[in-house]
C-alpha cells in the first residue's frame, strides 16, 4: 500500500471525534496561553497594582514565550495532524 493510498483512506468515526476534540482543545489552550502572554507582556495597561508586582524583564520574556507557544497550539489545532505516519 503506497503512502498516497493510505492518506486517501477515510477515517473512522472514532478518529474523527478524536481529531475534533484535540483541535478544540488546542484552540482553547492556545487562546489561554496567548492571553496569559499578553497579560505578562503588557501588564502596565492592566492596572498599577499589577504593574508594580509584575513589571520585571523576566516576566516580559515569559510573556513573549507564552504568546509564541499559544500561537503554536492554535496552528496545531488548525493543521489537525495528530496521527504519526509509519
Backbone bond lengths (Angstrom), bond angles and torsions (degrees), N, CA, C in turn:
res aa  C-N    CA-C-N  psi(-1)  N-CA   C-N-CA  omega(-1)  CA-C   N-CA-C  phi
1 X - - - 1.444 - - 1.530 108.20 -
2 X 1.289 116.54 123.80 1.458 121.09 -179.46 1.526 110.17 -77.73
3 X 1.308 115.53 159.60 1.462 120.76 -178.85 1.524 111.05 -63.20
4 X 1.319 117.14 -35.11 1.468 120.26 179.75 1.524 111.15 -64.16
5 X 1.342 116.44 -37.87 1.456 119.71 178.21 1.519 111.28 -68.45
6 X 1.334 116.86 -37.52 1.459 121.07 179.12 1.525 110.91 -63.93
7 X 1.328 117.56 -39.41 1.462 120.97 -179.20 1.517 111.90 -69.46
8 X 1.322 118.30 -25.55 1.469 121.43 -177.86 1.524 112.24 -84.43
9 X 1.325 118.21 -10.56 1.459 121.04 -179.90 1.522 110.70 -64.87
10 X 1.312 115.35 145.15 1.457 121.03 177.36 1.527 109.66 -74.17
11 X 1.304 116.43 144.98 1.453 120.52 176.69 1.521 109.17 -85.10
12 X 1.311 115.36 151.40 1.460 119.67 176.93 1.529 109.09 -73.61
13 X 1.325 115.27 165.28 1.469 119.72 179.04 1.524 110.76 -62.35
14 X 1.317 116.38 -34.95 1.470 119.83 179.40 1.524 110.30 -64.41
15 X 1.319 117.78 -44.06 1.457 121.06 178.83 1.518 112.04 -66.67
16 X 1.327 117.17 -37.30 1.469 120.32 177.87 1.526 110.49 -63.40
17 X 1.328 116.73 -41.45 1.457 120.46 177.86 1.517 111.84 -65.25
18 X 1.325 115.69 -39.31 1.465 120.44 178.11 1.521 110.74 -63.64
19 X 1.327 117.28 -44.58 1.463 121.55 -179.70 1.524 109.93 -64.18
20 X 1.321 117.87 -42.02 1.470 120.89 179.06 1.526 111.01 -63.57
21 X 1.337 117.24 -44.03 1.457 120.89 -179.98 1.534 111.12 -63.33
22 X 1.333 117.50 -46.14 1.464 121.07 179.57 1.526 111.26 -64.44
23 X 1.324 117.20 -37.58 1.455 120.78 -179.83 1.530 111.10 -65.30
24 X 1.317 116.49 -45.72 1.469 120.35 178.82 1.522 110.17 -64.16
25 X 1.342 117.30 -40.42 1.452 120.11 178.67 1.533 110.99 -64.56
26 X 1.335 117.51 -39.75 1.458 120.01 178.62 1.525 111.54 -65.88
27 X 1.325 117.57 -40.42 1.471 119.57 176.18 1.525 111.12 -61.38
28 X 1.331 116.35 -47.42 1.461 120.20 -178.87 1.516 112.99 -63.50
29 X 1.324 116.51 -47.11 1.461 119.72 179.81 1.529 111.18 -66.89
30 X 1.323 116.78 -34.98 1.461 119.70 176.85 1.520 111.46 -62.89
31 X 1.328 116.07 -41.46 1.468 119.09 177.85 1.526 111.50 -66.06
32 X 1.327 116.82 -39.73 1.469 119.44 177.98 1.528 111.54 -64.25
33 X 1.337 117.48 -45.21 1.462 120.66 179.16 1.525 110.72 -63.26
34 X 1.329 116.57 -42.29 1.468 118.60 179.69 1.526 111.11 -67.02
35 X 1.327 117.21 -37.07 1.449 120.39 177.34 1.514 112.04 -62.99
36 X 1.320 116.55 -42.66 1.463 120.03 177.44 1.525 110.35 -65.26
37 X 1.328 117.01 -38.71 1.456 120.42 178.68 1.515 112.70 -65.49
38 X 1.335 116.34 -41.10 1.471 119.87 177.09 1.518 110.12 -63.88
39 X 1.336 116.27 -41.23 1.459 119.18 178.52 1.526 111.52 -61.10
40 X 1.332 117.11 -47.51 1.463 120.04 -177.50 1.529 112.30 -69.19
41 X 1.319 117.16 -33.16 1.458 120.21 -178.57 1.526 111.79 -75.95
42 X 1.318 116.75 -41.51 1.466 121.27 -176.03 1.524 111.22 -112.78
43 X 1.325 116.99 45.47 1.458 122.11 -174.18 1.530 112.10 -65.63
44 X 1.305 118.24 -27.50 1.468 119.42 -176.60 1.529 112.16 -67.87
45 X 1.324 117.95 -17.47 1.464 120.73 178.52 1.526 112.67 -88.35
46 X 1.318 118.34 -4.86 1.460 122.18 -176.78 1.531 113.69 -101.07
47 X 1.306 117.93 3.31 1.456 120.52 177.83 1.510 111.61 131.55
48 X 1.310 114.17 152.74 1.461 120.45 -176.68 1.531 112.18 -68.94
49 X 1.329 117.71 -37.13 1.463 119.05 -178.94 1.530 111.56 -66.56
50 X 1.331 117.71 -35.41 1.459 120.10 175.24 1.527 111.01 -70.79
51 X 1.323 116.56 -38.69 1.463 120.51 -178.03 1.530 111.19 -64.23
52 X 1.312 117.55 -36.65 1.463 119.66 178.92 1.528 111.57 -69.09
53 X 1.308 116.23 -35.72 1.460 120.09 -176.39 1.534 112.93 -81.55
54 X 1.339 117.32 -38.57 1.459 121.01 -172.24 1.519 113.73 -113.23
55 X 1.313 119.46 18.34 1.456 121.46 -177.84 1.533 109.64 -90.12
56 X 1.302 116.49 73.52 1.456 123.81 -179.03 1.530 107.54 -133.39
57 X 1.319 118.98 142.32 1.473 119.79 179.35 1.534 113.21 -59.11
58 X 1.328 117.82 -29.50 1.460 119.72 178.96 1.526 111.16 -67.71
59 X 1.321 117.21 -34.93 1.465 119.84 176.82 1.520 110.80 -67.85
60 X 1.329 116.94 -36.71 1.468 119.88 177.35 1.525 110.37 -66.58
61 X 1.320 117.59 -40.44 1.463 120.78 177.43 1.530 110.67 -64.44
62 X 1.326 116.47 -42.40 1.453 120.26 176.79 1.526 110.68 -62.79
63 X 1.324 117.01 -37.85 1.462 121.05 177.64 1.522 112.17 -62.03
64 X 1.324 116.95 -41.11 1.463 120.31 178.34 1.525 110.50 -65.85
65 X 1.323 116.68 -40.75 1.469 120.43 177.65 1.533 110.08 -63.13
66 X 1.322 117.57 -40.51 1.467 120.97 178.51 1.522 111.28 -64.34
67 X 1.321 117.68 -39.24 1.465 120.87 178.44 1.525 110.19 -64.59
68 X 1.319 117.23 -43.69 1.465 120.58 179.84 1.531 110.55 -64.59
69 X 1.324 117.41 -43.50 1.459 120.29 179.13 1.534 111.15 -65.60
70 X 1.321 116.97 -39.11 1.463 119.94 176.94 1.517 111.68 -63.10
71 X 1.328 116.93 -40.17 1.464 120.36 177.04 1.533 110.59 -64.10
72 X 1.333 116.68 -38.46 1.462 119.99 176.59 1.527 111.25 -63.03
73 X 1.330 117.67 -42.23 1.462 120.20 179.77 1.520 111.62 -64.27
74 X 1.334 116.47 -39.36 1.465 119.58 177.41 1.524 110.48 -66.31
75 X 1.324 117.17 -40.67 1.457 121.25 177.19 1.530 111.06 -62.13
76 X 1.327 117.01 -42.72 1.455 120.67 179.46 1.525 111.27 -64.75
77 X 1.339 116.89 -36.58 1.460 119.90 175.75 1.514 112.23 -67.59
78 X 1.320 116.80 -32.08 1.456 121.23 178.65 1.527 111.18 -72.12
79 X 1.350 117.46 -41.70 1.465 121.55 -177.74 1.523 112.73 -72.53
80 X 1.319 118.34 -33.29 1.469 124.55 178.35 1.525 112.29 55.94
81 X 1.307 116.55 44.21 1.460 121.34 179.71 1.530 108.07 -105.30
82 X 1.333 116.57 81.05 1.456 120.55 -173.08 1.521 114.14 -103.86
83 X 1.312 118.35 -8.69 1.459 120.40 -177.14 1.525 109.36 -105.73
84 X 1.314 115.23 137.00 1.467 120.45 177.99 1.510 109.55 -74.95
85 X 1.319 114.65 141.68 1.452 119.48 173.10 1.523 107.72 -88.43
86 X 1.299 117.56 132.93 1.465 121.02 -177.44 1.488 110.29 -109.18
